[in-house]
Structure formats: C-alpha cells, structure tokens
Amino acid sequence: MDYAKLKAEITNDPLALGYSGKTDEQVCALINAKTRSKHVELLQPTQILNAVVYAEWTAKTATQQQMIWNLLGMGALNPWGIEATIFTSVFGAGSATITALAAMRVQTISRAEELGIETVYAGHIAEARAY
C-alpha cells in the first residue's frame, strides 16, 4: 500500500469526496466506490464481435462486412482510434451496435484504482492517517 499517496488523497480530498470527519470505514467506502470513469485502451476482437447486433450485421454489404473482418483480424483494437470511426461509418452513429460498443469503451473504476493503489481497507485508512 502506498500510504503517502493514500494520506495525500484523504488529507487533500482533491475531488471533494468528503473524507473529512468520516470514520475509517466511511472513507474506505468512498474511496472504493465505483464512481469514476476510465477509457478502455484496447478491446479484443471477440468482445467487439459479441457487441455486434446480428440483424445489423446481416444488413451490411459484403464489402462492409469484409471491412469489419479486416479490422477484427488485426487483433486488439483501440476503441478511441480510427477503428471506432470505421465501425461508426459502417454501422451508423445511432445503431444498437455502436451504442453497445460505445458503452464498452468506458470502464467504471474506484478512486483507489484511479490512484493506482489496491483495494483500500479500514486498516489502511487508519495507517495512512497516522503516517
């Protein structure tokens, strides 16, 4: 556990989560709550394929389908790069497939994860406060 980093978080409360005056258990709950968002850096082809709505897929031309297969064959894809633009051009911005893929691009994480520290327990809070 990085007690210096945890102490700085609790003391400074940079996101105004309300640590001040809370018990160790309450601070623990705040810092471990999955309330933050993180961009997913890569998606595996199988994840992407399983988000494709079959009815939308079968409505695509052979050329459009081949374009998607070519992308999936590259391996892990950047959901924020040109790959996303190509998928949107093939399926359409309002499609169910693009809506599902957009949801996969963002992961919900805790403040502890965002800080790069492991799951925090009440004992860690007590130790950080005393640090």
N, C-alpha and C positions, 0 to 999 in steps of 0.2 A: 504494500500500500504506500502510495506517495503522500505522506502525512503533511508535507509542506504545501503541496498543491491542494489537498483537501482543506487544510486550515485556511488558506487564502480564499478558497471558494466560500467557506462558511463565514469568515470574517468580512470579506468584501461584498458578498452577495451580488455579483455583477449583473445578474438577470432579475434581481429583485424578487426572488422566490419566497422570501420571508423567513429566513433561517433564525433571525434574531428572536430571542425569547422562547424558542421552541426547545422541546426535550430532544435528547439524542435520537430517540425513536422517531419523533416527528420530522427531524432534519433528514434522517435516514429515508423515510418515506418520500420526502420531497425530492431528494437527490436521485433516488432510484426509480421514480415515476417515469413512465414512458411518455414524455410530453414534448420531446424535441424531435426535430426532423433532420435527416441526413440524406444527401444524394447518394444513391447506389452508383458505384463506379462501373461495374460490369454486370451484365446478365448473361446467363448461359443459354445456348440455343434452345434447350428443352424447356426452360422457363418461358421463353418468348413464344415458342410454338404452342405451349399449353394455354397461353393467353389469347391466341387467335380464335376468333369465333368461326366455327366451321362453315356456317352459311355465308359469311362474308368471304371466306377463303374460296369457296366453290364458285362465287360470283365473279372472281377475278379472271382476267385473261391468262392464257398460258405464259405470255411474256411477263405479266405482273407476278405470277406465281414463281417463275424462274428467278426474277429479281430478288424475291424474298428468300428462296432456297440458296441463292448465291451468298447472300448476307449471312444466313444461318450457318453456312458451310465454313465461314471464316473463323468460327469459334466464338469465344466470349465477345459480346458486343457492348459498346459504350452507349447507354441509353440516353445520353445527352449530346451525342455527336451527329454526324451526317446520317448515321444509321437511323436515328429517330426521324429525321427529315424524310428519308426514303420510305420508311414504314407509313408515315403520315400521308405522303403523296400517293401511295398505293391504296391504303385503306380509307383515307378521308378523315379529316380532323374530328368529326363528330361521331365516328364509328364506335361500336362497342369494343372492337379490338384495340383501337388507340386509347380508349378510356381505360381499359384493363392494363395496357402497357404503361400508361402514364402513372397509374397507381403503383406499379411495381418499381418505378424509378426513385421513389422516396421511401425511406425506412424510418420508422419511429423508434427512437432510442431514448435512453435516460440521460440526465445531466452527467451522471458518473461516466457513462460511455463516451459522451461528448468530450469530457475532460481527459479521457484516456486512462481512467482508473477502473479497477474491478468493481464488482458489486460492493456497495458500502453497507456495513452493519453498524448497529448502535455502538458497539465497542470501538469501531474505527472513529466514529464521531467524537467519542469521549477522549480517545487518544489524540486526535487532531486538535481538539480544544486545549489540551494540556501541552501540546507540542511547543 
